[in-house]
Amino acid sequence: MGGDFGPRVTFKAVQQILAERSDLSIQFYISSSESSWLDTEILAPSCAVIKSRLFIHYCEQSVEMSDKPSHALRRKQKSTMALALKSIANNEASACISCGNTGALLALSRYTLSTYIDVDRPAMARDIPTTGKPLLMLDLGANIDVGAEGLYQFALLASAWRKAQGLKKPKLGLLNIGKEASKGTEEIRLAGQLISELEGIDYVGFVEADELYVGQLDIVVCDGFHGNIALKTSEGLLTHVSEQFELMLKASIAGRILSYLATPIIERFKRQLDPVMHSGALLLGINGLVIKSHGKSNQEAFYQSIRYALAEVEAGSSQRLVDELDKLSV
């Protein structure tokens, strides 16, 4: 309900993935105020094949983007978001995906599903494409201001997650304004000392923002304020570069010929860089699989978030995470 484009977009994405995956069923939580158009959509011929695997839940409340997390927690327990999360707690669903209010999703997830032992603040984590391997970056906005202990917990969570995915010794860096030991705030320097004592990982120390896309690291840890700025700046830059590239090709006859001849390559390049294709961030530390899709998610972005959730469910990383956390915490 909370996305910029409304529930029609998420419903189209659900239709798309259900048509592709005959082994999948989806619980769709939506405000009762949307029942008129949705009832019509369900009766359409395009829904005939998927109708038996699509379960619509009309809810009396929904979380607004302007709602404070505390308000959602106290007053919105019958909302689409809260009830979707409860479906995981009741073993009725394997994952929850939302493009709604991030703070509310975090608060309701902690209340409904709880966090893992010794985890104070779950982090928003996401794989971003690089020159080499995917880079798990966290936090991306769930926790604006965290101290050394919080950054250490993020490193612990991310390392356990990568190990649960099959990586024996993940390479981890702490985002800072320089590599030198004297750089950064006191909290970042202290976090570096704590993380350096973690066994079973390859801690490379401080890393700068220009190293994010080199492809040498498995994990980069930062607070949500700087992580969100770094990610949004990267997404904006990629969009700008893509647009400028198209303008350059259209500016000359030679460019238009090249564009015509290389269209498949250009389109593949754009899809690899497009943030939409990497939509979906994991609320890491929540005792259940909760995926936050971008508030600006269109149909393709929400579809990709569903695919991401499916991949994680099938990989079973969430089930192995607890064991890996126990090993690292010893």
N, C-alpha and C positions, 0 to 999 in steps of 0.2 A: 504493500500500500504506500510505502514512503518514497518510492523513486520519483524522479522529476517528470517522468513520462506516464506515470500512473499504472494501474494494474493490468490494463489491456496489453501492455508490452510484455509483462511477465507471463501473462496467460498465453500469448503467442509463442513465447520461448518454450513454455511447458508443452504446448501442442507439438512443437517441432521435435523436442527430444523424445516425447512419448511415441511419435510416429517412427522414430529411428530405433528405439529400444523396446522390444516387445516384452522384455523381462523386468521392466521398470514400472512402478506405480508411484503416483505423486499425490500428497495431501496438499491441497491448495486453500490457504486461509485468506479470506477476503471480507471486507466490510459488507454488512447487510445492505447498505445503501447502493451497492454495485450489482445487486441481484438481477435487476431487470435486463440489462444488456448481456450479462453472463449467462443467464438462463436461455436467452435467445441463441448465444454462441454455442452452447452445449447441444442444442437441438439441431444445429447445422450439420449437413452431411459430412463435413470435414472432421467432425468430432466422433463420428460413428465408430470408427475403429478403436479409438483410445478411451471411449467413455467408461468402459468397465475398469480401467486402471487409473481413472482420475476421480479423486474424492474431494468434493467441494465442501468447505466449512464456512458458513456465513457467521460472522462474528459481530457482536454489538458494539465493539470498540476498535479503534486503530490508533497507533502511535503517530503523532504528527512530528514533522521534522523540527518544529519549534519546541516540542516537549522537552523539559529537563529530565535527565535520567531518574532523578528522585521522584518526579511526578509520575513517570511511566511505571516505576516500581511500586508506588503506593496506590495509584488510581487506575492503572491500565492492565490489571491481571486478566481481563477478559478480552484483551486486544488480539488482533491477528498475530502479532509478534510473540506475545506471551504464550498463546495457545499452540503456536507452531513449535516453540521451544519445549513445551510440555509434552508434545508428541514424542520427542526424543526420550525424555525422562520416563515416559510410559512404554517405551520400546515399540512405539507405533511407527517410528521413522528412524532412518539411519543417519540423516543429516538435516540441518535447517539452513536455508539460504534466504537472505534478506538484502534488499537495497535501501532499507529504511534508515532511521536515526541511529547513528553509530553508538553514541553514548547510551541510549536506551537499550540497544541490542546487547551491549556489554553488561550493563547493570542487570537486565533480565536474565541473561545467560548465567551470570554468577549466582543469582538467586535461585534459579530453576535447576541448574545442572551442577552448580558448585565448581570449585577449582581443584586442581590436583594438590596433594599435600605439599606444604612449603612454598606454594605459589600464591603470592599476595595479589599480583596484578597480571591478568592475562594480556598478551600482546597481539596486535594485529600483524600478521606475517604474510608475506607473499613472495613467490618465486618471480624474479624478473629476468628477462632474457639478456645474455651477455655474449661477448665474442666466443667464449668457451662454453662452460656449463651454466645451468641456471643458478642464480644467486638468491638465497633466502634472506630477505631483508625484514627486520623488525626493530622497533615498533613503527608502524606507519600512521599513527594518529590516535590510538586508543588511550595512550597515557602521555599527556603533554609534558609533564614534569616528573621525572623519576630520579632518584639518587643512585648511588653506587650499588646498593643492594638490589635495586630494581633492575639495573642494567645487567648485573650478575645473573639474576633470575632469568632474564631474557636469553642470555647466553646459554644457560643451563637448559632451558626449554628448547631452544633452537638446535642445540647439539644433540639432545635426546631425540628430537624429531628427525633430524638427518640420519641418525643411527637407526632409528626405527624404519627408515626408508631403505636401509641397507648399506649406508656409507660407514665404513669402519672408523675412520679418523677424520672427521670434517675439519676443514681449514676455516678458521674464524678470525675476523678482524673487528675492531671497535672503531666506529666512525669518529674522527676528530679533525681538528684544523691543522694538524701536522703529525709527523711520525715520531718526532722527538719525545722522550719521556717527560719533558718539562711542559709540553704543550697541553692546551685544553683546561677545562675547569678542574677544581679539586675533586669533584665527584667522578669525573671521567677518569682521572688519573688513579683514583682509589679503585674504581671498577676494573681498570686494567690489571691492577695487582691481584684482585680477587679472581678474575677470570684466568690469569696466568697459572693459578694453582689447580685449575681443573685438569684432571687426568683423562686420557682417552680422546683428546682433541688436539689439533694443531693450531695453537693460538699464535697468530703472526704479529700481534700488537696493534698499534694505531694504524688506521688507513685513512686516506683522504678521499673526498668525493669523486675525484677524477679516476679513481681505481675501481669504481663500482662495476664498470662494463668491460673491464679487461678480461675477465673470465678465469681468474686464478683462485678466487675464493668460493667457498660453499655457503658462508654465512657472514652477514654484516649486522652488527648490533648498534642501535642508537635509541634515543628517546623518541617519543611520538611526534614532538614538535619538529625536530630536525629531519626525521624520517619522512614525514608527510611533505615537508617543503622539498626535500630532495626528489621524492617520487613525482610530485606534481610538476616540478621544474623539468624533470626528464621527459614527462609525458608531453608537456607544452613544447619543449624543444623538438621532440620527434615529430610532432604535428607540423611545426614551423618548417623543419627541414623537408618534410614530405611535400608540403605546399610549394615551397620555393623550388624544389626539384621539378615539379610539374610545370611551374611557370617558366622555368628555364628551357624546358623541352618545347613548350609551345611558342617560345619567343623567336624561333628561327625555322626555316624549312628543313635544315639538317636535323634539328632537334625533333621536329614532328615525324620525320622519317624514322629516326632512331626510336622514338616512342612507339611507333606502329610496329616496328620489327621486334622490339624487346618488351612488348606489353606483358607477356606471361612472366618474364623475369622480374619486371618492375612491380607487378601485382603481388608476386610472391614475397618480394622484398618488403613491400608496404605491410603485408599481413604479418610478417615476422616481427615488425616493429610496432604495429598497432596495439596500443594499450588495451583495446577492446578484446583482442585475442588472448590476453592474459588476465582477464577479469576474474575477480574473486580473491579475497584475502581470508586467511584462516585466523580465527580467534584462538590462538595457541595458549594453552593452559586451562581452557574450559574442559570439563569432564564430559565431552561429547563433541561431535563434529558440527561446528557452526561456521558458516561461510558468509562473509560480508561482501556483497556486490556493490559496485560503485553507485552512488546516488544518481549519476547521470546515465545509468545503464539503459541502453536501447535493447531491442530484442536480441541482437547478436551478443551483446555483452552479458545479458542474463543467461542466455543459452550457454555461453562459455563457462559461466560460473557453475551452472548445473553439471556440465561435463567435468569440471574440476572436482566438484564434490563427489561425483560418481567414481572418478579415478582414485580418490583418497579412500572411499569406502571399499572399493575392490582391492586396493593395495593392503588394507588392514593396518595402516601405520598407527592409527589412533589406539588400537588394542596393544600394540607393542611399545607405545610411548611410555607407559607407566613403568615397565620393566627397565627401559633404558634410563629413565629418570632415577630409579632406585640405584642403578649401577654407578651413575655419575655423582650421586649425592653421598655415596659411601665415603 
